[in-house]
Amino acid sequence: MARSGSSTTGDAGLSHDAPGGLDGARLRLLLEGSVENLIASWSEQRALFPFSSRLRDGSVSHDYANPIATRYTINTLLGLLEAARSERLGISPGDVQPLAEAFLRREAELVSLPADHGLVTLLIAELDGGSDRLRAHVRALGGILGHAGEMQDLAWILWGAAGAARAGAPGAEDVVRDALARITAELVDEGSGLPRHTSARHRRNVVSFGALVYFLRAMHEAAQTLGDERAQELFDAGVARAVALQGPLGEWPWMIDSRSGIPFDAYPVFAVHQDSMAMLFLHPALDRGLPGAGEAIGRTVPWVFGANELLTPMFVERPFFAYRSIERAESAPRLRRGLRSLGRRPASPAAVTGAQRIRINDECRSYHLGWILYVWSNRPETWAT
């Protein structure tokens, strides 16, 4: 079975709704720049990639203090491993292995959240699939599962266990099965088939695009690992609902009503959603021949190259630096987002830009570059043109 980060598009996938508008040279620019940026930003002292970076007057500064740097580091190491396997991006597995091992030596003090335990299990499965270390992490996931309550937690536990199952770890399929049961029983709206962020009352009927991505990826992983028909049905139907969310410029909305499937907050539009995270479900959907997947890929990627509402590329080439998002220029954005969630009125960037100013959030998050490497390093579309 193919590794989760390196699916190969078969003839059926390419002939059915193949993505148009993709430029392999542009994709390679993103990949090469992401490797360059990440290798330069690695902190040997902390064994971390940064939480946030800023580019000012040609110089990049980094913030490693935020605890979320742990999660970003795991994401990024997975991406670098995929880049190393491509053998075409100037980095080898021997370059990445020491970074991963340095991080894992600090794992006990750094990794605490359920989602991070799931993701680090996936990393270990990619590094040394038959190890005692992987088996120990699978056993731990079974206990951690009981403390997970949000979609991202359960999705990443499932994904990590699926990676361990592919590597042959005993008990991993049981964790996949249990996580799938929790998700389908507690966090899927029966009417729409879309996920909920949480079962808690105040967030019960809301889902972010990011959580939708990880839900769909989890359903794909469960279907592949278990042959589960319900997971496959949720993936197929969920992809159709997700593709329908895409805006007129190929943009993905941020917040969605999980009952109706209607977005109620268009901003921020995150570059990571456009050029990489959406591919976590769109690539498997394309390979499966699902309608609309190729068209959605062909529309989402050009957004970061300037086909967006500001007509501005979302990266700088030298030194390579990827911007985070296009956002509203407003004060108290979280409070305002909460108020918009109460109104639940359909929203689109076109409706917002007529009344409010928008701007680029010019910070960079390392996980963005990691996901670029993870989804594109070994895709045929990257190297075909």
TORKOL-4160 file (C-alpha; in steps of 0.2 Angstrom, whole numbers, padded with zeros to 4 digits, m for minus):
385
<pt num="1" X="0000" Y="0000" Z="0000"/>
<pt num="2" X="0006" Y="0017" Z="m0004"/>
<pt num="3" X="0012" Y="0029" Z="0010"/>
<pt num="4" X="m0001" Y="0042" Z="0015"/>
<pt num="5" X="0009" Y="0056" Z="0009"/>
<pt num="6" X="0015" Y="0050" Z="m0008"/>
<pt num="7" X="0000" Y="0043" Z="m0017"/>
<pt num="8" X="0003" Y="0040" Z="m0035"/>
<pt num="9" X="m0010" Y="0045" Z="m0048"/>
<pt num="10" X="m0016" Y="0031" Z="m0059"/>
<pt num="11" X="m0021" Y="0032" Z="m0077"/>
<pt num="12" X="m0040" Y="0032" Z="m0071"/>
<pt num="13" X="m0037" Y="0047" Z="m0060"/>
<pt num="14" X="m0028" Y="0057" Z="m0073"/>
<pt num="15" X="m0040" Y="0053" Z="m0087"/>
<pt num="16" X="m0055" Y="0058" Z="m0076"/>
<pt num="17" X="m0056" Y="0076" Z="m0072"/>
<pt num="18" X="m0037" Y="0079" Z="m0072"/>
<pt num="19" X="m0032" Y="0096" Z="m0065"/>
<pt num="20" X="m0030" Y="0110" Z="m0077"/>
<pt num="21" X="m0021" Y="0126" Z="m0074"/>
<pt num="22" X="m0007" Y="0118" Z="m0065"/>
<pt num="23" X="0011" Y="0123" Z="m0069"/>
<pt num="24" X="0024" Y="0111" Z="m0064"/>
<pt num="25" X="0038" Y="0124" Z="m0064"/>
<pt num="26" X="0028" Y="0134" Z="m0051"/>
<pt num="27" X="0025" Y="0120" Z="m0040"/>
<pt num="28" X="0043" Y="0116" Z="m0040"/>
<pt num="29" X="0047" Y="0134" Z="m0035"/>
<pt num="30" X="0036" Y="0131" Z="m0020"/>
<pt num="31" X="0045" Y="0115" Z="m0016"/>
<pt num="32" X="0062" Y="0121" Z="m0018"/>
<pt num="33" X="0059" Y="0137" Z="m0008"/>
<pt num="34" X="0050" Y="0127" Z="0006"/>
<pt num="35" X="0066" Y="0116" Z="0008"/>
<pt num="36" X="0077" Y="0131" Z="0008"/>
<pt num="37" X="0067" Y="0141" Z="0021"/>
<pt num="38" X="0064" Y="0126" Z="0033"/>
<pt num="39" X="0082" Y="0121" Z="0033"/>
<pt num="40" X="0088" Y="0139" Z="0037"/>
<pt num="41" X="0075" Y="0140" Z="0051"/>
<pt num="42" X="0078" Y="0124" Z="0060"/>
<pt num="43" X="0084" Y="0127" Z="0078"/>
<pt num="44" X="0097" Y="0114" Z="0084"/>
<pt num="45" X="0096" Y="0121" Z="0102"/>
<pt num="46" X="0077" Y="0118" Z="0103"/>
<pt num="47" X="0075" Y="0104" Z="0090"/>
<pt num="48" X="0060" Y="0114" Z="0083"/>
<pt num="49" X="0055" Y="0123" Z="0068"/>
<pt num="50" X="0047" Y="0140" Z="0071"/>
<pt num="51" X="0029" Y="0144" Z="0076"/>
<pt num="52" X="0030" Y="0160" Z="0066"/>
<pt num="53" X="0042" Y="0170" Z="0055"/>
<pt num="54" X="0043" Y="0187" Z="0049"/>
<pt num="55" X="0052" Y="0195" Z="0034"/>
<pt num="56" X="0058" Y="0213" Z="0036"/>
<pt num="57" X="0071" Y="0221" Z="0025"/>
<pt num="58" X="0077" Y="0205" Z="0018"/>
<pt num="59" X="0080" Y="0197" Z="0035"/>
<pt num="60" X="0069" Y="0183" Z="0043"/>
<pt num="61" X="0066" Y="0182" Z="0061"/>
<pt num="62" X="0058" Y="0167" Z="0070"/>
<pt num="63" X="0047" Y="0164" Z="0085"/>
<pt num="64" X="0050" Y="0147" Z="0093"/>
<pt num="65" X="0042" Y="0150" Z="0110"/>
<pt num="66" X="0023" Y="0146" Z="0106"/>
<pt num="67" X="0019" Y="0128" Z="0111"/>
<pt num="68" X="0011" Y="0125" Z="0094"/>
<pt num="69" X="0029" Y="0125" Z="0087"/>
<pt num="70" X="0028" Y="0107" Z="0093"/>
<pt num="71" X="0014" Y="0102" Z="0081"/>
<pt num="72" X="0021" Y="0113" Z="0067"/>
<pt num="73" X="0038" Y="0103" Z="0069"/>
<pt num="74" X="0030" Y="0087" Z="0067"/>
<pt num="75" X="0020" Y="0093" Z="0051"/>
<pt num="76" X="0036" Y="0099" Z="0044"/>
<pt num="77" X="0047" Y="0084" Z="0047"/>
<pt num="78" X="0033" Y="0074" Z="0038"/>
<pt num="79" X="0035" Y="0086" Z="0023"/>
<pt num="80" X="0054" Y="0085" Z="0023"/>
<pt num="81" X="0053" Y="0066" Z="0023"/>
<pt num="82" X="0043" Y="0067" Z="0008"/>
<pt num="83" X="0054" Y="0079" Z="0000"/>
<pt num="84" X="0069" Y="0068" Z="0003"/>
<pt num="85" X="0061" Y="0053" Z="m0005"/>
<pt num="86" X="0058" Y="0063" Z="m0021"/>
<pt num="87" X="0077" Y="0063" Z="m0023"/>
<pt num="88" X="0075" Y="0079" Z="m0034"/>
<pt num="89" X="0074" Y="0093" Z="m0021"/>
<pt num="90" X="0092" Y="0093" Z="m0015"/>
<pt num="91" X="0088" Y="0084" Z="0002"/>
<pt num="92" X="0091" Y="0066" Z="0007"/>
<pt num="93" X="0083" Y="0055" Z="0020"/>
<pt num="94" X="0100" Y="0056" Z="0029"/>
<pt num="95" X="0098" Y="0075" Z="0030"/>
<pt num="96" X="0081" Y="0073" Z="0038"/>
<pt num="97" X="0083" Y="0059" Z="0050"/>
<pt num="98" X="0095" Y="0068" Z="0062"/>
<pt num="99" X="0082" Y="0082" Z="0064"/>
<pt num="100" X="0068" Y="0070" Z="0067"/>
<pt num="101" X="0078" Y="0060" Z="0080"/>
<pt num="102" X="0083" Y="0076" Z="0089"/>
<pt num="103" X="0065" Y="0081" Z="0090"/>
<pt num="104" X="0060" Y="0064" Z="0096"/>
<pt num="105" X="0073" Y="0064" Z="0110"/>
<pt num="106" X="0063" Y="0079" Z="0117"/>
<pt num="107" X="0046" Y="0071" Z="0113"/>
<pt num="108" X="0041" Y="0068" Z="0132"/>
<pt num="109" X="0043" Y="0086" Z="0136"/>
<pt num="110" X="0035" Y="0093" Z="0120"/>
<pt num="111" X="0021" Y="0082" Z="0115"/>
<pt num="112" X="0006" Y="0083" Z="0126"/>
<pt num="113" X="m0010" Y="0086" Z="0116"/>
<pt num="114" X="m0020" Y="0071" Z="0109"/>
<pt num="115" X="m0019" Y="0077" Z="0091"/>
<pt num="116" X="0000" Y="0079" Z="0092"/>
<pt num="117" X="0001" Y="0061" Z="0099"/>
<pt num="118" X="m0008" Y="0055" Z="0083"/>
<pt num="119" X="0003" Y="0065" Z="0072"/>
<pt num="120" X="0020" Y="0060" Z="0080"/>
<pt num="121" X="0014" Y="0042" Z="0078"/>
<pt num="122" X="0013" Y="0045" Z="0059"/>
<pt num="123" X="0030" Y="0052" Z="0059"/>
<pt num="124" X="0037" Y="0037" Z="0069"/>
<pt num="125" X="0028" Y="0025" Z="0057"/>
<pt num="126" X="0037" Y="0034" Z="0042"/>
<pt num="127" X="0054" Y="0034" Z="0051"/>
<pt num="128" X="0055" Y="0016" Z="0057"/>
<pt num="129" X="0039" Y="0006" Z="0054"/>
<pt num="130" X="0044" Y="m0010" Z="0063"/>
<pt num="131" X="0051" Y="m0003" Z="0079"/>
<pt num="132" X="0047" Y="m0005" Z="0097"/>
<pt num="133" X="0045" Y="0014" Z="0098"/>
<pt num="134" X="0030" Y="0013" Z="0086"/>
<pt num="135" X="0022" Y="m0001" Z="0095"/>
<pt num="136" X="0023" Y="0009" Z="0111"/>
<pt num="137" X="0015" Y="0024" Z="0103"/>
<pt num="138" X="0001" Y="0013" Z="0096"/>
<pt num="139" X="m0003" Y="0007" Z="0114"/>
<pt num="140" X="m0002" Y="0024" Z="0120"/>
<pt num="141" X="m0015" Y="0030" Z="0107"/>
<pt num="142" X="m0028" Y="0018" Z="0113"/>
<pt num="143" X="m0028" Y="0027" Z="0130"/>
<pt num="144" X="m0026" Y="0045" Z="0123"/>
<pt num="145" X="m0042" Y="0042" Z="0112"/>
<pt num="146" X="m0053" Y="0043" Z="0127"/>
<pt num="147" X="m0047" Y="0060" Z="0131"/>
<pt num="148" X="m0050" Y="0067" Z="0113"/>
<pt num="149" X="m0065" Y="0077" Z="0110"/>
<pt num="150" X="m0063" Y="0088" Z="0095"/>
<pt num="151" X="m0063" Y="0083" Z="0077"/>
<pt num="152" X="m0044" Y="0087" Z="0074"/>
<pt num="153" X="m0039" Y="0076" Z="0089"/>
<pt num="154" X="m0049" Y="0061" Z="0083"/>
<pt num="155" X="m0044" Y="0063" Z="0065"/>
<pt num="156" X="m0026" Y="0064" Z="0069"/>
<pt num="157" X="m0026" Y="0050" Z="0081"/>
<pt num="158" X="m0035" Y="0040" Z="0067"/>
<pt num="159" X="m0022" Y="0045" Z="0054"/>
<pt num="160" X="m0007" Y="0041" Z="0065"/>
<pt num="161" X="m0014" Y="0024" Z="0069"/>
<pt num="162" X="m0018" Y="0021" Z="0050"/>
<pt num="163" X="0001" Y="0025" Z="0047"/>
<pt num="164" X="0006" Y="0013" Z="0060"/>
<pt num="165" X="m0006" Y="m0001" Z="0053"/>
<pt num="166" X="0002" Y="0001" Z="0036"/>
<pt num="167" X="0019" Y="m0002" Z="0045"/>
<pt num="168" X="0012" Y="m0018" Z="0053"/>
<pt num="169" X="0011" Y="m0012" Z="0071"/>
<pt num="170" X="0000" Y="m0024" Z="0081"/>
<pt num="171" X="m0016" Y="m0016" Z="0088"/>
<pt num="172" X="m0015" Y="m0001" Z="0076"/>
<pt num="173" X="m0031" Y="m0006" Z="0066"/>
<pt num="174" X="m0041" Y="m0007" Z="0082"/>
<pt num="175" X="m0036" Y="0011" Z="0086"/>
<pt num="176" X="m0042" Y="0016" Z="0068"/>
<pt num="177" X="m0058" Y="0007" Z="0071"/>
<pt num="178" X="m0061" Y="0015" Z="0088"/>
<pt num="179" X="m0057" Y="0032" Z="0082"/>
<pt num="180" X="m0069" Y="0030" Z="0067"/>
<pt num="181" X="m0083" Y="0024" Z="0078"/>
<pt num="182" X="m0081" Y="0040" Z="0089"/>
<pt num="183" X="m0081" Y="0051" Z="0075"/>
<pt num="184" X="m0096" Y="0044" Z="0066"/>
<pt num="185" X="m0106" Y="0043" Z="0082"/>
<pt num="186" X="m0102" Y="0060" Z="0090"/>
<pt num="187" X="m0095" Y="0072" Z="0077"/>
<pt num="188" X="m0104" Y="0069" Z="0060"/>
<pt num="189" X="m0120" Y="0079" Z="0056"/>
<pt num="190" X="m0133" Y="0066" Z="0051"/>
<pt num="191" X="m0142" Y="0077" Z="0039"/>
<pt num="192" X="m0127" Y="0085" Z="0030"/>
<pt num="193" X="m0113" Y="0072" Z="0032"/>
<pt num="194" X="m0101" Y="0085" Z="0037"/>
<pt num="195" X="m0091" Y="0085" Z="0053"/>
<pt num="196" X="m0093" Y="0096" Z="0068"/>
<pt num="197" X="m0079" Y="0104" Z="0077"/>
<pt num="198" X="m0084" Y="0097" Z="0094"/>
<pt num="199" X="m0100" Y="0089" Z="0102"/>
<pt num="200" X="m0100" Y="0104" Z="0115"/>
<pt num="201" X="m0116" Y="0114" Z="0113"/>
<pt num="202" X="m0108" Y="0131" Z="0109"/>
<pt num="203" X="m0097" Y="0124" Z="0094"/>
<pt num="204" X="m0108" Y="0109" Z="0089"/>
<pt num="205" X="m0114" Y="0116" Z="0073"/>
<pt num="206" X="m0099" Y="0125" Z="0067"/>
<pt num="207" X="m0084" Y="0118" Z="0058"/>
<pt num="208" X="m0068" Y="0126" Z="0051"/>
<pt num="209" X="m0061" Y="0122" Z="0034"/>
<pt num="210" X="m0046" Y="0115" Z="0042"/>
<pt num="211" X="m0056" Y="0103" Z="0053"/>
<pt num="212" X="m0066" Y="0098" Z="0037"/>
<pt num="213" X="m0049" Y="0094" Z="0028"/>
<pt num="214" X="m0043" Y="0083" Z="0043"/>
<pt num="215" X="m0060" Y="0074" Z="0044"/>
<pt num="216" X="m0060" Y="0070" Z="0025"/>
<pt num="217" X="m0042" Y="0064" Z="0027"/>
<pt num="218" X="m0047" Y="0053" Z="0041"/>
<pt num="219" X="m0061" Y="0045" Z="0032"/>
<pt num="220" X="m0049" Y="0041" Z="0017"/>
<pt num="221" X="m0037" Y="0033" Z="0029"/>
<pt num="222" X="m0050" Y="0023" Z="0038"/>
<pt num="223" X="m0057" Y="0017" Z="0021"/>
<pt num="224" X="m0040" Y="0012" Z="0015"/>
<pt num="225" X="m0035" Y="0004" Z="0031"/>
<pt num="226" X="m0051" Y="m0005" Z="0036"/>
<pt num="227" X="m0060" Y="m0006" Z="0019"/>
<pt num="228" X="m0074" Y="0002" Z="0029"/>
<pt num="229" X="m0089" Y="0006" Z="0017"/>
<pt num="230" X="m0096" Y="0019" Z="0029"/>
<pt num="231" X="m0079" Y="0029" Z="0029"/>
<pt num="232" X="m0078" Y="0028" Z="0010"/>
<pt num="233" X="m0096" Y="0035" Z="0008"/>
<pt num="234" X="m0092" Y="0049" Z="0020"/>
<pt num="235" X="m0077" Y="0053" Z="0011"/>
<pt num="236" X="m0085" Y="0053" Z="m0006"/>
<pt num="237" X="m0100" Y="0063" Z="m0001"/>
<pt num="238" X="m0089" Y="0075" Z="0010"/>
<pt num="239" X="m0078" Y="0079" Z="m0005"/>
<pt num="240" X="m0093" Y="0084" Z="m0015"/>
<pt num="241" X="m0099" Y="0095" Z="m0001"/>
<pt num="242" X="m0082" Y="0102" Z="0001"/>
<pt num="243" X="m0079" Y="0106" Z="m0018"/>
<pt num="244" X="m0096" Y="0115" Z="m0018"/>
<pt num="245" X="m0089" Y="0127" Z="m0005"/>
<pt num="246" X="m0075" Y="0134" Z="m0016"/>
<pt num="247" X="m0077" Y="0152" Z="m0020"/>
<pt num="248" X="m0076" Y="0161" Z="m0037"/>
<pt num="249" X="m0058" Y="0163" Z="m0036"/>
<pt num="250" X="m0054" Y="0146" Z="m0030"/>
<pt num="251" X="m0054" Y="0151" Z="m0012"/>
<pt num="252" X="m0059" Y="0140" Z="0002"/>
<pt num="253" X="m0070" Y="0149" Z="0016"/>
<pt num="254" X="m0064" Y="0148" Z="0034"/>
<pt num="255" X="m0080" Y="0144" Z="0044"/>
<pt num="256" X="m0095" Y="0133" Z="0039"/>
<pt num="257" X="m0112" Y="0129" Z="0046"/>
<pt num="258" X="m0110" Y="0110" Z="0048"/>
<pt num="259" X="m0129" Y="0107" Z="0047"/>
<pt num="260" X="m0132" Y="0117" Z="0031"/>
<pt num="261" X="m0115" Y="0116" Z="0023"/>
<pt num="262" X="m0115" Y="0135" Z="0020"/>
<pt num="263" X="m0100" Y="0146" Z="0024"/>
<pt num="264" X="m0104" Y="0160" Z="0036"/>
<pt num="265" X="m0086" Y="0168" Z="0037"/>
<pt num="266" X="m0076" Y="0169" Z="0022"/>
<pt num="267" X="m0060" Y="0176" Z="0030"/>
<pt num="268" X="m0046" Y="0173" Z="0033"/>
<pt num="269" X="m0042" Y="0164" Z="0017"/>
<pt num="270" X="m0027" Y="0154" Z="0022"/>
<pt num="271" X="m0013" Y="0151" Z="0009"/>
<pt num="272" X="m0010" Y="0134" Z="0017"/>
<pt num="273" X="m0028" Y="0129" Z="0013"/>
<pt num="274" X="m0025" Y="0134" Z="m0005"/>
<pt num="275" X="m0009" Y="0126" Z="m0010"/>
<pt num="276" X="m0007" Y="0111" Z="0001"/>
<pt num="277" X="m0020" Y="0107" Z="0014"/>
<pt num="278" X="m0035" Y="0105" Z="0002"/>
<pt num="279" X="m0024" Y="0092" Z="m0007"/>
<pt num="280" X="m0025" Y="0081" Z="0008"/>
<pt num="281" X="m0042" Y="0076" Z="0002"/>
<pt num="282" X="m0042" Y="0082" Z="m0016"/>
<pt num="283" X="m0027" Y="0071" Z="m0021"/>
<pt num="284" X="m0035" Y="0055" Z="m0015"/>
<pt num="285" X="m0052" Y="0061" Z="m0023"/>
<pt num="286" X="m0043" Y="0064" Z="m0040"/>
<pt num="287" X="m0034" Y="0047" Z="m0039"/>
<pt num="288" X="m0051" Y="0039" Z="m0035"/>
<pt num="289" X="m0059" Y="0048" Z="m0050"/>
<pt num="290" X="m0072" Y="0058" Z="m0040"/>
<pt num="291" X="m0080" Y="0072" Z="m0050"/>
<pt num="292" X="m0074" Y="0090" Z="m0047"/>
<pt num="293" X="m0058" Y="0085" Z="m0039"/>
<pt num="294" X="m0047" Y="0090" Z="m0054"/>
<pt num="295" X="m0056" Y="0106" Z="m0057"/>
<pt num="296" X="m0055" Y="0111" Z="m0039"/>
<pt num="297" X="m0036" Y="0108" Z="m0039"/>
<pt num="298" X="m0034" Y="0118" Z="m0054"/>
<pt num="299" X="m0043" Y="0133" Z="m0046"/>
<pt num="300" X="m0036" Y="0132" Z="m0029"/>
<pt num="301" X="m0017" Y="0133" Z="m0033"/>
<pt num="302" X="m0017" Y="0148" Z="m0044"/>
<pt num="303" X="m0024" Y="0158" Z="m0030"/>
<pt num="304" X="m0007" Y="0159" Z="m0021"/>
<pt num="305" X="0002" Y="0164" Z="m0037"/>
<pt num="306" X="m0009" Y="0180" Z="m0038"/>
<pt num="307" X="m0026" Y="0175" Z="m0044"/>
<pt num="308" X="m0034" Y="0181" Z="m0028"/>
<pt num="309" X="m0044" Y="0196" Z="m0023"/>
<pt num="310" X="m0028" Y="0207" Z="m0020"/>
<pt num="311" X="m0020" Y="0201" Z="m0037"/>
<pt num="312" X="m0004" Y="0198" Z="m0026"/>
<pt num="313" X="0007" Y="0182" Z="m0025"/>
<pt num="314" X="0007" Y="0175" Z="m0007"/>
<pt num="315" X="0025" Y="0172" Z="m0007"/>
<pt num="316" X="0042" Y="0180" Z="m0009"/>
<pt num="317" X="0055" Y="0171" Z="m0020"/>
<pt num="318" X="0072" Y="0178" Z="m0012"/>
<pt num="319" X="0073" Y="0173" Z="0002"/>
<pt num="320" X="0059" Y="0162" Z="0000"/>
<pt num="321" X="0045" Y="0166" Z="0011"/>
<pt num="322" X="0026" Y="0161" Z="0011"/>
<pt num="323" X="0013" Y="0173" Z="0018"/>
<pt num="324" X="m0001" Y="0166" Z="0029"/>
<pt num="325" X="m0017" Y="0173" Z="0023"/>
<pt num="326" X="m0028" Y="0187" Z="0016"/>
<pt num="327" X="m0039" Y="0193" Z="0031"/>
<pt num="328" X="m0050" Y="0207" Z="0035"/>
<pt num="329" X="m0042" Y="0223" Z="0042"/>
<pt num="330" X="m0053" Y="0224" Z="0057"/>
<pt num="331" X="m0050" Y="0225" Z="0076"/>
<pt num="332" X="m0055" Y="0211" Z="0088"/>
<pt num="333" X="m0057" Y="0198" Z="0074"/>
<pt num="334" X="m0061" Y="0183" Z="0086"/>
<pt num="335" X="m0075" Y="0193" Z="0094"/>
<pt num="336" X="m0082" Y="0198" Z="0077"/>
<pt num="337" X="m0081" Y="0180" Z="0070"/>
<pt num="338" X="m0091" Y="0174" Z="0085"/>
<pt num="339" X="m0104" Y="0187" Z="0081"/>
<pt num="340" X="m0105" Y="0182" Z="0063"/>
<pt num="341" X="m0107" Y="0164" Z="0068"/>
<pt num="342" X="m0123" Y="0169" Z="0077"/>
<pt num="343" X="m0130" Y="0177" Z="0062"/>
<pt num="344" X="m0126" Y="0162" Z="0050"/>
<pt num="345" X="m0128" Y="0172" Z="0035"/>
<pt num="346" X="m0120" Y="0165" Z="0019"/>
<pt num="347" X="m0103" Y="0174" Z="0016"/>
<pt num="348" X="m0091" Y="0176" Z="0002"/>
<pt num="349" X="m0075" Y="0186" Z="m0001"/>
<pt num="350" X="m0084" Y="0196" Z="m0015"/>
<pt num="351" X="m0097" Y="0201" Z="m0003"/>
<pt num="352" X="m0085" Y="0207" Z="0010"/>
<pt num="353" X="m0072" Y="0216" Z="m0001"/>
<pt num="354" X="m0086" Y="0228" Z="m0006"/>
<pt num="355" X="m0089" Y="0234" Z="0011"/>
<pt num="356" X="m0072" Y="0231" Z="0021"/>
<pt num="357" X="m0054" Y="0232" Z="0018"/>
<pt num="358" X="m0043" Y="0217" Z="0017"/>
<pt num="359" X="m0025" Y="0214" Z="0019"/>
<pt num="360" X="m0011" Y="0201" Z="0018"/>
<pt num="361" X="m0006" Y="0194" Z="0034"/>
<pt num="362" X="0013" Y="0193" Z="0030"/>
<pt num="363" X="0019" Y="0181" Z="0043"/>
<pt num="364" X="0024" Y="0163" Z="0039"/>
<pt num="365" X="0020" Y="0147" Z="0048"/>
<pt num="366" X="0032" Y="0133" Z="0046"/>
<pt num="367" X="0018" Y="0119" Z="0045"/>
<pt num="368" X="0012" Y="0128" Z="0029"/>
<pt num="369" X="0029" Y="0124" Z="0020"/>
<pt num="370" X="0029" Y="0107" Z="0028"/>
<pt num="371" X="0012" Y="0103" Z="0020"/>
<pt num="372" X="0017" Y="0110" Z="0003"/>
<pt num="373" X="0032" Y="0097" Z="0003"/>
<pt num="374" X="0020" Y="0083" Z="0010"/>
<pt num="375" X="0007" Y="0084" Z="m0004"/>
<pt num="376" X="0017" Y="0089" Z="m0019"/>
<pt num="377" X="0035" Y="0081" Z="m0018"/>
<pt num="378" X="0030" Y="0065" Z="m0025"/>
<pt num="379" X="0015" Y="0069" Z="m0036"/>
<pt num="380" X="0016" Y="0066" Z="m0055"/>
<pt num="381" X="0009" Y="0083" Z="m0058"/>
<pt num="382" X="0024" Y="0092" Z="m0050"/>
<pt num="383" X="0036" Y="0084" Z="m0062"/>
<pt num="384" X="0026" Y="0082" Z="m0078"/>
<pt num="385" X="0029" Y="0099" Z="m0085"/>
